[in-house]
Amino acid sequence: MPVITEIVGQLGDIDENCGIDPVVLNSEERAAAHFVTETASGRTVRVSLPRGTELQDGDVLEIHDDWAVVVRAAQE
């Protein structure tokens, strides 16, 4: 499982035909720089971002040929 070390873009930056595999995170989880979680489809995502990075709704963590891992803010 590769480690995600940077935010690669925003939801509006990716091709509209690209499938979205969301990872739903609450505010505490979005503020954590290091964590392991699963996407909606069950893919394991390991994240290790620079200290102080806070994820936002719509941040793209990973892009592949036809799908992308996108952060979604959990309703709190």
mmCIF file of the N, C-alpha and C atoms, coordinates in Angstrom:
data_MODEL
# 
_entry.id   MODEL 
# 
loop_
_atom_site.group_PDB 
_atom_site.id 
_atom_site.type_symbol 
_atom_site.label_atom_id 
_atom_site.label_alt_id 
_atom_site.label_comp_id 
_atom_site.label_asym_id 
_atom_site.label_entity_id 
_atom_site.label_seq_id 
_atom_site.pdbx_PDB_ins_code 
_atom_site.Cartn_x 
_atom_site.Cartn_y 
_atom_site.Cartn_z 
_atom_site.occupancy 
_atom_site.B_iso_or_equiv 
_atom_site.pdbx_formal_charge 
_atom_site.auth_seq_id 
_atom_site.auth_comp_id 
_atom_site.auth_asym_id 
_atom_site.auth_atom_id 
_atom_site.pdbx_PDB_model_num 
ATOM 1   N N  . MET A 1 1  ? 0.852   -1.172 0.000   1.00 0.00 ? 1  MET A N  1 
ATOM 2   C CA . MET A 1 1  ? 0.000   0.000  0.000   1.00 0.00 ? 1  MET A CA 1 
ATOM 3   C C  . MET A 1 1  ? 0.898   1.236  0.000   1.00 0.00 ? 1  MET A C  1 
ATOM 4   N N  . PRO A 1 2  ? 0.829   2.038  -1.059  1.00 0.00 ? 2  PRO A N  1 
ATOM 5   C CA . PRO A 1 2  ? 1.654   3.254  -1.109  1.00 0.00 ? 2  PRO A CA 1 
ATOM 6   C C  . PRO A 1 2  ? 1.188   4.285  -0.078  1.00 0.00 ? 2  PRO A C  1 
ATOM 7   N N  . VAL A 1 3  ? 2.112   5.124  0.344   1.00 0.00 ? 3  VAL A N  1 
ATOM 8   C CA . VAL A 1 3  ? 1.813   6.164  1.323   1.00 0.00 ? 3  VAL A CA 1 
ATOM 9   C C  . VAL A 1 3  ? 1.565   7.475  0.580   1.00 0.00 ? 3  VAL A C  1 
ATOM 10  N N  . ILE A 1 4  ? 0.451   8.123  0.881   1.00 0.00 ? 4  ILE A N  1 
ATOM 11  C CA . ILE A 1 4  ? 0.112   9.417  0.290   1.00 0.00 ? 4  ILE A CA 1 
ATOM 12  C C  . ILE A 1 4  ? 0.813   10.493 1.107   1.00 0.00 ? 4  ILE A C  1 
ATOM 13  N N  . THR A 1 5  ? 1.642   11.297 0.451   1.00 0.00 ? 5  THR A N  1 
ATOM 14  C CA . THR A 1 5  ? 2.439   12.300 1.169   1.00 0.00 ? 5  THR A CA 1 
ATOM 15  C C  . THR A 1 5  ? 2.088   13.727 0.775   1.00 0.00 ? 5  THR A C  1 
ATOM 16  N N  . GLU A 1 6  ? 1.134   13.887 -0.143  1.00 0.00 ? 6  GLU A N  1 
ATOM 17  C CA . GLU A 1 6  ? 0.733   15.236 -0.544  1.00 0.00 ? 6  GLU A CA 1 
ATOM 18  C C  . GLU A 1 6  ? -0.683  15.230 -1.093  1.00 0.00 ? 6  GLU A C  1 
ATOM 19  N N  . ILE A 1 7  ? -1.304  16.397 -1.060  1.00 0.00 ? 7  ILE A N  1 
ATOM 20  C CA . ILE A 1 7  ? -2.608  16.595 -1.684  1.00 0.00 ? 7  ILE A CA 1 
ATOM 21  C C  . ILE A 1 7  ? -2.325  16.888 -3.152  1.00 0.00 ? 7  ILE A C  1 
ATOM 22  N N  . VAL A 1 8  ? -2.920  16.098 -4.052  1.00 0.00 ? 8  VAL A N  1 
ATOM 23  C CA . VAL A 1 8  ? -2.578  16.234 -5.469  1.00 0.00 ? 8  VAL A CA 1 
ATOM 24  C C  . VAL A 1 8  ? -3.511  17.168 -6.240  1.00 0.00 ? 8  VAL A C  1 
ATOM 25  N N  . GLY A 1 9  ? -4.557  17.658 -5.600  1.00 0.00 ? 9  GLY A N  1 
ATOM 26  C CA . GLY A 1 9  ? -5.452  18.586 -6.278  1.00 0.00 ? 9  GLY A CA 1 
ATOM 27  C C  . GLY A 1 9  ? -6.762  18.738 -5.548  1.00 0.00 ? 9  GLY A C  1 
ATOM 28  N N  . GLN A 1 10 ? -7.709  19.326 -6.256  1.00 0.00 ? 10 GLN A N  1 
ATOM 29  C CA . GLN A 1 10 ? -9.057  19.530 -5.746  1.00 0.00 ? 10 GLN A CA 1 
ATOM 30  C C  . GLN A 1 10 ? -10.034 18.810 -6.664  1.00 0.00 ? 10 GLN A C  1 
ATOM 31  N N  . LEU A 1 11 ? -11.209 18.516 -6.149  1.00 0.00 ? 11 LEU A N  1 
ATOM 32  C CA . LEU A 1 11 ? -12.216 17.780 -6.903  1.00 0.00 ? 11 LEU A CA 1 
ATOM 33  C C  . LEU A 1 11 ? -12.476 18.407 -8.268  1.00 0.00 ? 11 LEU A C  1 
ATOM 34  N N  . GLY A 1 12 ? -12.507 19.729 -8.336  1.00 0.00 ? 12 GLY A N  1 
ATOM 35  C CA . GLY A 1 12 ? -12.766 20.420 -9.600  1.00 0.00 ? 12 GLY A CA 1 
ATOM 36  C C  . GLY A 1 12 ? -11.650 20.279 -10.616 1.00 0.00 ? 12 GLY A C  1 
ATOM 37  N N  . ASP A 1 13 ? -10.479 19.809 -10.188 1.00 0.00 ? 13 ASP A N  1 
ATOM 38  C CA . ASP A 1 13 ? -9.325  19.664 -11.075 1.00 0.00 ? 13 ASP A CA 1 
ATOM 39  C C  . ASP A 1 13 ? -9.326  18.365 -11.864 1.00 0.00 ? 13 ASP A C  1 
ATOM 40  N N  . ILE A 1 14 ? -10.092 17.370 -11.417 1.00 0.00 ? 14 ILE A N  1 
ATOM 41  C CA . ILE A 1 14 ? -10.031 16.073 -12.074 1.00 0.00 ? 14 ILE A CA 1 
ATOM 42  C C  . ILE A 1 14 ? -11.058 15.958 -13.184 1.00 0.00 ? 14 ILE A C  1 
ATOM 43  N N  . ASP A 1 15 ? -10.782 15.073 -14.123 1.00 0.00 ? 15 ASP A N  1 
ATOM 44  C CA . ASP A 1 15 ? -11.660 14.829 -15.266 1.00 0.00 ? 15 ASP A CA 1 
ATOM 45  C C  . ASP A 1 15 ? -13.040 14.412 -14.781 1.00 0.00 ? 15 ASP A C  1 
ATOM 46  N N  . GLU A 1 16 ? -14.079 14.952 -15.392 1.00 0.00 ? 16 GLU A N  1 
ATOM 47  C CA . GLU A 1 16 ? -15.446 14.652 -14.959 1.00 0.00 ? 16 GLU A CA 1 
ATOM 48  C C  . GLU A 1 16 ? -15.832 13.196 -15.181 1.00 0.00 ? 16 GLU A C  1 
ATOM 49  N N  . ASN A 1 17 ? -15.103 12.473 -16.031 1.00 0.00 ? 17 ASN A N  1 
ATOM 50  C CA . ASN A 1 17 ? -15.376 11.059 -16.264 1.00 0.00 ? 17 ASN A CA 1 
ATOM 51  C C  . ASN A 1 17 ? -14.662 10.153 -15.274 1.00 0.00 ? 17 ASN A C  1 
ATOM 52  N N  . CYS A 1 18 ? -13.841 10.743 -14.438 1.00 0.00 ? 18 CYS A N  1 
ATOM 53  C CA . CYS A 1 18 ? -13.090 9.982  -13.437 1.00 0.00 ? 18 CYS A CA 1 
ATOM 54  C C  . CYS A 1 18 ? -14.026 9.606  -12.291 1.00 0.00 ? 18 CYS A C  1 
ATOM 55  N N  . GLY A 1 19 ? -14.007 8.349  -11.898 1.00 0.00 ? 19 GLY A N  1 
ATOM 56  C CA . GLY A 1 19 ? -14.824 7.907  -10.774 1.00 0.00 ? 19 GLY A CA 1 
ATOM 57  C C  . GLY A 1 19 ? -14.256 8.420  -9.459  1.00 0.00 ? 19 GLY A C  1 
ATOM 58  N N  . ILE A 1 20 ? -15.134 8.655  -8.510  1.00 0.00 ? 20 ILE A N  1 
ATOM 59  C CA . ILE A 1 20 ? -14.732 9.164  -7.201  1.00 0.00 ? 20 ILE A CA 1 
ATOM 60  C C  . ILE A 1 20 ? -14.861 8.040  -6.182  1.00 0.00 ? 20 ILE A C  1 
ATOM 61  N N  . ASP A 1 21 ? -13.799 7.786  -5.445  1.00 0.00 ? 21 ASP A N  1 
ATOM 62  C CA . ASP A 1 21 ? -13.824 6.833  -4.331  1.00 0.00 ? 21 ASP A CA 1 
ATOM 63  C C  . ASP A 1 21 ? -13.578 7.659  -3.072  1.00 0.00 ? 21 ASP A C  1 
ATOM 64  N N  . PRO A 1 22 ? -14.657 8.083  -2.400  1.00 0.00 ? 22 PRO A N  1 
ATOM 65  C CA . PRO A 1 22 ? -14.503 9.005  -1.273  1.00 0.00 ? 22 PRO A CA 1 
ATOM 66  C C  . PRO A 1 22 ? -13.958 8.334  -0.017  1.00 0.00 ? 22 PRO A C  1 
ATOM 67  N N  . VAL A 1 23 ? -13.235 9.120  0.741   1.00 0.00 ? 23 VAL A N  1 
ATOM 68  C CA . VAL A 1 23 ? -12.837 8.754  2.090   1.00 0.00 ? 23 VAL A CA 1 
ATOM 69  C C  . VAL A 1 23 ? -13.482 9.811  2.995   1.00 0.00 ? 23 VAL A C  1 
ATOM 70  N N  . VAL A 1 24 ? -14.410 9.372  3.836   1.00 0.00 ? 24 VAL A N  1 
ATOM 71  C CA . VAL A 1 24 ? -15.182 10.290 4.674   1.00 0.00 ? 24 VAL A CA 1 
ATOM 72  C C  . VAL A 1 24 ? -14.478 10.434 6.019   1.00 0.00 ? 24 VAL A C  1 
ATOM 73  N N  . LEU A 1 25 ? -14.120 11.681 6.345   1.00 0.00 ? 25 LEU A N  1 
ATOM 74  C CA . LEU A 1 25 ? -13.370 11.969 7.557   1.00 0.00 ? 25 LEU A CA 1 
ATOM 75  C C  . LEU A 1 25 ? -14.062 13.059 8.372   1.00 0.00 ? 25 LEU A C  1 
ATOM 76  N N  . ASN A 1 26 ? -14.078 12.901 9.690   1.00 0.00 ? 26 ASN A N  1 
ATOM 77  C CA . ASN A 1 26 ? -14.609 13.972 10.538  1.00 0.00 ? 26 ASN A CA 1 
ATOM 78  C C  . ASN A 1 26 ? -13.538 15.044 10.705  1.00 0.00 ? 26 ASN A C  1 
ATOM 79  N N  . SER A 1 27 ? -13.857 16.120 11.387  1.00 0.00 ? 27 SER A N  1 
ATOM 80  C CA . SER A 1 27 ? -12.920 17.245 11.500  1.00 0.00 ? 27 SER A CA 1 
ATOM 81  C C  . SER A 1 27 ? -11.629 16.853 12.218  1.00 0.00 ? 27 SER A C  1 
ATOM 82  N N  . GLU A 1 28 ? -11.719 16.015 13.218  1.00 0.00 ? 28 GLU A N  1 
ATOM 83  C CA . GLU A 1 28 ? -10.522 15.567 13.939  1.00 0.00 ? 28 GLU A CA 1 
ATOM 84  C C  . GLU A 1 28 ? -9.625  14.736 13.012  1.00 0.00 ? 28 GLU A C  1 
ATOM 85  N N  . GLU A 1 29 ? -10.224 13.864 12.234  1.00 0.00 ? 29 GLU A N  1 
ATOM 86  C CA . GLU A 1 29 ? -9.455  13.031 11.305  1.00 0.00 ? 29 GLU A CA 1 
ATOM 87  C C  . GLU A 1 29 ? -8.811  13.871 10.199  1.00 0.00 ? 29 GLU A C  1 
ATOM 88  N N  . ARG A 1 30 ? -9.527  14.886 9.722   1.00 0.00 ? 30 ARG A N  1 
ATOM 89  C CA . ARG A 1 30 ? -8.980  15.746 8.663   1.00 0.00 ? 30 ARG A CA 1 
ATOM 90  C C  . ARG A 1 30 ? -7.808  16.582 9.166   1.00 0.00 ? 30 ARG A C  1 
ATOM 91  N N  . ALA A 1 31 ? -7.730  16.810 10.481  1.00 0.00 ? 31 ALA A N  1 
ATOM 92  C CA . ALA A 1 31 ? -6.634  17.589 11.057  1.00 0.00 ? 31 ALA A CA 1 
ATOM 93  C C  . ALA A 1 31 ? -5.410  16.724 11.366  1.00 0.00 ? 31 ALA A C  1 
ATOM 94  N N  . ALA A 1 32 ? -5.554  15.407 11.310  1.00 0.00 ? 32 ALA A N  1 
ATOM 95  C CA . ALA A 1 32 ? -4.433  14.499 11.596  1.00 0.00 ? 32 ALA A CA 1 
ATOM 96  C C  . ALA A 1 32 ? -3.540  14.390 10.364  1.00 0.00 ? 32 ALA A C  1 
ATOM 97  N N  . ALA A 1 33 ? -2.244  14.463 10.570  1.00 0.00 ? 33 ALA A N  1 
ATOM 98  C CA . ALA A 1 33 ? -1.307  14.388 9.448   1.00 0.00 ? 33 ALA A CA 1 
ATOM 99  C C  . ALA A 1 33 ? -0.978  12.951 9.058   1.00 0.00 ? 33 ALA A C  1 
ATOM 100 N N  . HIS A 1 34 ? -1.164  12.020 9.976   1.00 0.00 ? 34 HIS A N  1 
ATOM 101 C CA . HIS A 1 34 ? -0.801  10.625 9.719   1.00 0.00 ? 34 HIS A CA 1 
ATOM 102 C C  . HIS A 1 34 ? -1.950  9.718  10.141  1.00 0.00 ? 34 HIS A C  1 
ATOM 103 N N  . PHE A 1 35 ? -2.431  8.897  9.211   1.00 0.00 ? 35 PHE A N  1 
ATOM 104 C CA . PHE A 1 35 ? -3.502  7.966  9.534   1.00 0.00 ? 35 PHE A CA 1 
ATOM 105 C C  . PHE A 1 35 ? -3.650  6.922  8.430   1.00 0.00 ? 35 PHE A C  1 
ATOM 106 N N  . VAL A 1 36 ? -4.360  5.848  8.769   1.00 0.00 ? 36 VAL A N  1 
ATOM 107 C CA . VAL A 1 36 ? -4.733  4.816  7.812   1.00 0.00 ? 36 VAL A CA 1 
ATOM 108 C C  . VAL A 1 36 ? -6.242  4.700  7.876   1.00 0.00 ? 36 VAL A C  1 
ATOM 109 N N  . THR A 1 37 ? -6.901  4.661  6.722   1.00 0.00 ? 37 THR A N  1 
ATOM 110 C CA . THR A 1 37 ? -8.349  4.563  6.673   1.00 0.00 ? 37 THR A CA 1 
ATOM 111 C C  . THR A 1 37 ? -8.749  3.785  5.433   1.00 0.00 ? 37 THR A C  1 
ATOM 112 N N  . GLU A 1 38 ? -10.044 3.645  5.217   1.00 0.00 ? 38 GLU A N  1 
ATOM 113 C CA . GLU A 1 38 ? -10.554 2.978  4.020   1.00 0.00 ? 38 GLU A CA 1 
ATOM 114 C C  . GLU A 1 38 ? -11.483 3.898  3.264   1.00 0.00 ? 38 GLU A C  1 
ATOM 115 N N  . THR A 1 39 ? -11.475 3.750  1.951   1.00 0.00 ? 39 THR A N  1 
ATOM 116 C CA . THR A 1 39 ? -12.398 4.490  1.099   1.00 0.00 ? 39 THR A CA 1 
ATOM 117 C C  . THR A 1 39 ? -13.759 3.799  1.133   1.00 0.00 ? 39 THR A C  1 
ATOM 118 N N  . ALA A 1 40 ? -14.734 4.417  0.498   1.00 0.00 ? 40 ALA A N  1 
ATOM 119 C CA . ALA A 1 40 ? -16.076 3.851  0.447   1.00 0.00 ? 40 ALA A CA 1 
ATOM 120 C C  . ALA A 1 40 ? -16.088 2.479  -0.224  1.00 0.00 ? 40 ALA A C  1 
ATOM 121 N N  . SER A 1 41 ? -15.176 2.247  -1.173  1.00 0.00 ? 41 SER A N  1 
ATOM 122 C CA . SER A 1 41 ? -15.144 0.963  -1.874  1.00 0.00 ? 41 SER A CA 1 
ATOM 123 C C  . SER A 1 41 ? -14.257 -0.070 -1.173  1.00 0.00 ? 41 SER A C  1 
ATOM 124 N N  . GLY A 1 42 ? -13.633 0.316  -0.051  1.00 0.00 ? 42 GLY A N  1 
ATOM 125 C CA . GLY A 1 42 ? -12.835 -0.629 0.713   1.00 0.00 ? 42 GLY A CA 1 
ATOM 126 C C  . GLY A 1 42 ? -11.343 -0.590 0.450   1.00 0.00 ? 42 GLY A C  1 
ATOM 127 N N  . ARG A 1 43 ? -10.884 0.359  -0.357  1.00 0.00 ? 43 ARG A N  1 
ATOM 128 C CA . ARG A 1 43 ? -9.440  0.504  -0.577  1.00 0.00 ? 43 ARG A CA 1 
ATOM 129 C C  . ARG A 1 43 ? -8.794  1.067  0.698   1.00 0.00 ? 43 ARG A C  1 
ATOM 130 N N  . THR A 1 44 ? -7.666  0.505  1.089   1.00 0.00 ? 44 THR A N  1 
ATOM 131 C CA . THR A 1 44 ? -6.934  1.019  2.237   1.00 0.00 ? 44 THR A CA 1 
ATOM 132 C C  . THR A 1 44 ? -6.090  2.202  1.791   1.00 0.00 ? 44 THR A C  1 
ATOM 133 N N  . VAL A 1 45 ? -6.165  3.281  2.548   1.00 0.00 ? 45 VAL A N  1 
ATOM 134 C CA . VAL A 1 45 ? -5.426  4.506  2.237   1.00 0.00 ? 45 VAL A CA 1 
ATOM 135 C C  . VAL A 1 45 ? -4.541  4.832  3.433   1.00 0.00 ? 45 VAL A C  1 
ATOM 136 N N  . ARG A 1 46 ? -3.248  4.958  3.174   1.00 0.00 ? 46 ARG A N  1 
ATOM 137 C CA . ARG A 1 46 ? -2.295  5.327  4.225   1.00 0.00 ? 46 ARG A CA 1 
ATOM 138 C C  . ARG A 1 46 ? -1.797  6.729  3.909   1.00 0.00 ? 46 ARG A C  1 
ATOM 139 N N  . VAL A 1 47 ? -1.964  7.649  4.863   1.00 0.00 ? 47 VAL A N  1 
ATOM 140 C CA . VAL A 1 47 ? -1.654  9.064  4.644   1.00 0.00 ? 47 VAL A CA 1 
ATOM 141 C C  . VAL A 1 47 ? -0.576  9.508  5.629   1.00 0.00 ? 47 VAL A C  1 
ATOM 142 N N  . SER A 1 48 ? 0.420   10.215 5.102   1.00 0.00 ? 48 SER A N  1 
ATOM 143 C CA . SER A 1 48 ? 1.470   10.814 5.933   1.00 0.00 ? 48 SER A CA 1 
ATOM 144 C C  . SER A 1 48 ? 1.808   12.172 5.316   1.00 0.00 ? 48 SER A C  1 
ATOM 145 N N  . LEU A 1 49 ? 1.095   13.197 5.761   1.00 0.00 ? 49 LEU A N  1 
ATOM 146 C CA . LEU A 1 49 ? 1.231   14.546 5.215   1.00 0.00 ? 49 LEU A CA 1 
ATOM 147 C C  . LEU A 1 49 ? 2.177   15.379 6.085   1.00 0.00 ? 49 LEU A C  1 
ATOM 148 N N  . PRO A 1 50 ? 2.682   16.472 5.540   1.00 0.00 ? 50 PRO A N  1 
ATOM 149 C CA . PRO A 1 50 ? 3.526   17.360 6.354   1.00 0.00 ? 50 PRO A CA 1 
ATOM 150 C C  . PRO A 1 50 ? 2.767   17.859 7.587   1.00 0.00 ? 50 PRO A C  1 
ATOM 151 N N  . ARG A 1 51 ? 3.473   18.017 8.668   1.00 0.00 ? 51 ARG A N  1 
ATOM 152 C CA . ARG A 1 51 ? 2.885   18.507 9.914   1.00 0.00 ? 51 ARG A CA 1 
ATOM 153 C C  . ARG A 1 51 ? 2.152   19.820 9.653   1.00 0.00 ? 51 ARG A C  1 
ATOM 154 N N  . GLY A 1 52 ? 0.984   19.949 10.235  1.00 0.00 ? 52 GLY A N  1 
ATOM 155 C CA . GLY A 1 52 ? 0.201   21.174 10.096  1.00 0.00 ? 52 GLY A CA 1 
ATOM 156 C C  . GLY A 1 52 ? -0.764  21.171 8.923   1.00 0.00 ? 52 GLY A C  1 
ATOM 157 N N  . THR A 1 53 ? -0.685  20.160 8.058   1.00 0.00 ? 53 THR A N  1 
ATOM 158 C CA . THR A 1 53 ? -1.611  20.071 6.923   1.00 0.00 ? 53 THR A CA 1 
ATOM 159 C C  . THR A 1 53 ? -2.972  19.645 7.438   1.00 0.00 ? 53 THR A C  1 
ATOM 160 N N  . GLU A 1 54 ? -4.014  20.357 7.023   1.00 0.00 ? 54 GLU A N  1 
ATOM 161 C CA . GLU A 1 54 ? -5.372  19.980 7.388   1.00 0.00 ? 54 GLU A CA 1 
ATOM 162 C C  . GLU A 1 54 ? -6.152  19.733 6.109   1.00 0.00 ? 54 GLU A C  1 
ATOM 163 N N  . LEU A 1 55 ? -6.687  18.535 5.993   1.00 0.00 ? 55 LEU A N  1 
ATOM 164 C CA . LEU A 1 55 ? -7.442  18.176 4.795   1.00 0.00 ? 55 LEU A CA 1 
ATOM 165 C C  . LEU A 1 55 ? -8.778  18.902 4.761   1.00 0.00 ? 55 LEU A C  1 
ATOM 166 N N  . GLN A 1 56 ? -9.213  19.227 3.546   1.00 0.00 ? 56 GLN A N  1 
ATOM 167 C CA . GLN A 1 56 ? -10.478 19.912 3.331   1.00 0.00 ? 56 GLN A CA 1 
ATOM 168 C C  . GLN A 1 56 ? -11.384 19.054 2.452   1.00 0.00 ? 56 GLN A C  1 
ATOM 169 N N  . ASP A 1 57 ? -12.681 19.260 2.558   1.00 0.00 ? 57 ASP A N  1 
ATOM 170 C CA . ASP A 1 57 ? -13.634 18.574 1.704   1.00 0.00 ? 57 ASP A CA 1 
ATOM 171 C C  . ASP A 1 57 ? -13.275 18.849 0.245   1.00 0.00 ? 57 ASP A C  1 
ATOM 172 N N  . GLY A 1 58 ? -13.148 17.802 -0.552  1.00 0.00 ? 58 GLY A N  1 
ATOM 173 C CA . GLY A 1 58 ? -12.821 17.957 -1.964  1.00 0.00 ? 58 GLY A CA 1 
ATOM 174 C C  . GLY A 1 58 ? -11.350 17.804 -2.297  1.00 0.00 ? 58 GLY A C  1 
ATOM 175 N N  . ASP A 1 59 ? -10.481 17.675 -1.285  1.00 0.00 ? 59 ASP A N  1 
ATOM 176 C CA . ASP A 1 59 ? -9.061  17.434 -1.554  1.00 0.00 ? 59 ASP A CA 1 
ATOM 177 C C  . ASP A 1 59 ? -8.901  16.068 -2.217  1.00 0.00 ? 59 ASP A C  1 
ATOM 178 N N  . VAL A 1 60 ? -8.079  16.014 -3.252  1.00 0.00 ? 60 VAL A N  1 
ATOM 179 C CA . VAL A 1 60 ? -7.793  14.764 -3.956  1.00 0.00 ? 60 VAL A CA 1 
ATOM 180 C C  . VAL A 1 60 ? -6.472  14.226 -3.428  1.00 0.00 ? 60 VAL A C  1 
ATOM 181 N N  . LEU A 1 61 ? -6.502  12.988 -2.955  1.00 0.00 ? 61 LEU A N  1 
ATOM 182 C CA . LEU A 1 61 ? -5.316  12.369 -2.376  1.00 0.00 ? 61 LEU A CA 1 
ATOM 183 C C  . LEU A 1 61 ? -4.579  11.471 -3.355  1.00 0.00 ? 61 LEU A C  1 
ATOM 184 N N  . GLU A 1 62 ? -5.304  10.946 -4.322  1.00 0.00 ? 62 GLU A N  1 
ATOM 185 C CA . GLU A 1 62 ? -4.710  9.976  -5.232  1.00 0.00 ? 62 GLU A CA 1 
ATOM 186 C C  . GLU A 1 62 ? -5.533  9.951  -6.507  1.00 0.00 ? 62 GLU A C  1 
ATOM 187 N N  . ILE A 1 63 ? -4.865  9.911  -7.657  1.00 0.00 ? 63 ILE A N  1 
ATOM 188 C CA . ILE A 1 63 ? -5.554  9.815  -8.947  1.00 0.00 ? 63 ILE A CA 1 
ATOM 189 C C  . ILE A 1 63 ? -4.976  8.637  -9.721  1.00 0.00 ? 63 ILE A C  1 
ATOM 190 N N  . HIS A 1 64 ? -5.868  7.817  -10.244 1.00 0.00 ? 64 HIS A N  1 
ATOM 191 C CA . HIS A 1 64 ? -5.473  6.710  -11.112 1.00 0.00 ? 64 HIS A CA 1 
ATOM 192 C C  . HIS A 1 64 ? -6.134  6.925  -12.471 1.00 0.00 ? 64 HIS A C  1 
ATOM 193 N N  . ASP A 1 65 ? -6.019  5.996  -13.370 1.00 0.00 ? 65 ASP A N  1 
ATOM 194 C CA . ASP A 1 65 ? -6.547  6.170  -14.722 1.00 0.00 ? 65 ASP A CA 1 
ATOM 195 C C  . ASP A 1 65 ? -8.025  6.545  -14.747 1.00 0.00 ? 65 ASP A C  1 
ATOM 196 N N  . ASP A 1 66 ? -8.837  5.849  -13.972 1.00 0.00 ? 66 ASP A N  1 
ATOM 197 C CA . ASP A 1 66 ? -10.281 6.082  -14.056 1.00 0.00 ? 66 ASP A CA 1 
ATOM 198 C C  . ASP A 1 66 ? -10.954 6.299  -12.705 1.00 0.00 ? 66 ASP A C  1 
ATOM 199 N N  . TRP A 1 67 ? -10.176 6.524  -11.654 1.00 0.00 ? 67 TRP A N  1 
ATOM 200 C CA . TRP A 1 67 ? -10.757 6.817  -10.344 1.00 0.00 ? 67 TRP A CA 1 
ATOM 201 C C  . TRP A 1 67 ? -9.801  7.662  -9.514  1.00 0.00 ? 67 TRP A C  1 
ATOM 202 N N  . ALA A 1 68 ? -10.379 8.326  -8.516  1.00 0.00 ? 68 ALA A N  1 
ATOM 203 C CA . ALA A 1 68 ? -9.591  9.194  -7.640  1.00 0.00 ? 68 ALA A CA 1 
ATOM 204 C C  . ALA A 1 68 ? -10.113 9.055  -6.209  1.00 0.00 ? 68 ALA A C  1 
ATOM 205 N N  . VAL A 1 69 ? -9.183  9.143  -5.256  1.00 0.00 ? 69 VAL A N  1 
ATOM 206 C CA . VAL A 1 69 ? -9.546  9.145  -3.829  1.00 0.00 ? 69 VAL A CA 1 
ATOM 207 C C  . VAL A 1 69 ? -9.733  10.599 -3.429  1.00 0.00 ? 69 VAL A C  1 
ATOM 208 N N  . VAL A 1 70 ? -10.942 10.929 -2.962  1.00 0.00 ? 70 VAL A N  1 
ATOM 209 C CA . VAL A 1 70 ? -11.299 12.308 -2.636  1.00 0.00 ? 70 VAL A CA 1 
ATOM 210 C C  . VAL A 1 70 ? -11.795 12.382 -1.195  1.00 0.00 ? 70 VAL A C  1 
ATOM 211 N N  . VAL A 1 71 ? -11.312 13.382 -0.464  1.00 0.00 ? 71 VAL A N  1 
ATOM 212 C CA . VAL A 1 71 ? -11.742 13.601 0.911   1.00 0.00 ? 71 VAL A CA 1 
ATOM 213 C C  . VAL A 1 71 ? -13.154 14.173 0.909   1.00 0.00 ? 71 VAL A C  1 
ATOM 214 N N  . ARG A 1 72 ? -13.994 13.593 1.747   1.00 0.00 ? 72 ARG A N  1 
ATOM 215 C CA . ARG A 1 72 ? -15.341 14.109 1.980   1.00 0.00 ? 72 ARG A CA 1 
ATOM 216 C C  . ARG A 1 72 ? -15.477 14.368 3.475   1.00 0.00 ? 72 ARG A C  1 
ATOM 217 N N  . ALA A 1 73 ? -15.969 15.528 3.827   1.00 0.00 ? 73 ALA A N  1 
ATOM 218 C CA . ALA A 1 73 ? -16.167 15.888 5.228   1.00 0.00 ? 73 ALA A CA 1 
ATOM 219 C C  . ALA A 1 73 ? -17.410 15.163 5.754   1.00 0.00 ? 73 ALA A C  1 
ATOM 220 N N  . ALA A 1 74 ? -17.249 14.477 6.872   1.00 0.00 ? 74 ALA A N  1 
ATOM 221 C CA . ALA A 1 74 ? -18.371 13.794 7.507   1.00 0.00 ? 74 ALA A CA 1 
ATOM 222 C C  . ALA A 1 74 ? -19.320 14.835 8.094   1.00 0.00 ? 74 ALA A C  1 
ATOM 223 N N  . GLN A 1 75 ? -20.603 14.539 8.055   1.00 0.00 ? 75 GLN A N  1 
ATOM 224 C CA . GLN A 1 75 ? -21.558 15.424 8.725   1.00 0.00 ? 75 GLN A CA 1 
ATOM 225 C C  . GLN A 1 75 ? -21.402 15.213 10.210  1.00 0.00 ? 75 GLN A C  1 
ATOM 226 N N  . GLU A 1 76 ? -21.237 16.325 10.927  1.00 0.00 ? 76 GLU A N  1 
ATOM 227 C CA . GLU A 1 76 ? -21.011 16.231 12.372  1.00 0.00 ? 76 GLU A CA 1 
ATOM 228 C C  . GLU A 1 76 ? -22.073 16.986 13.123  1.00 0.00 ? 76 GLU A C  1 
# 
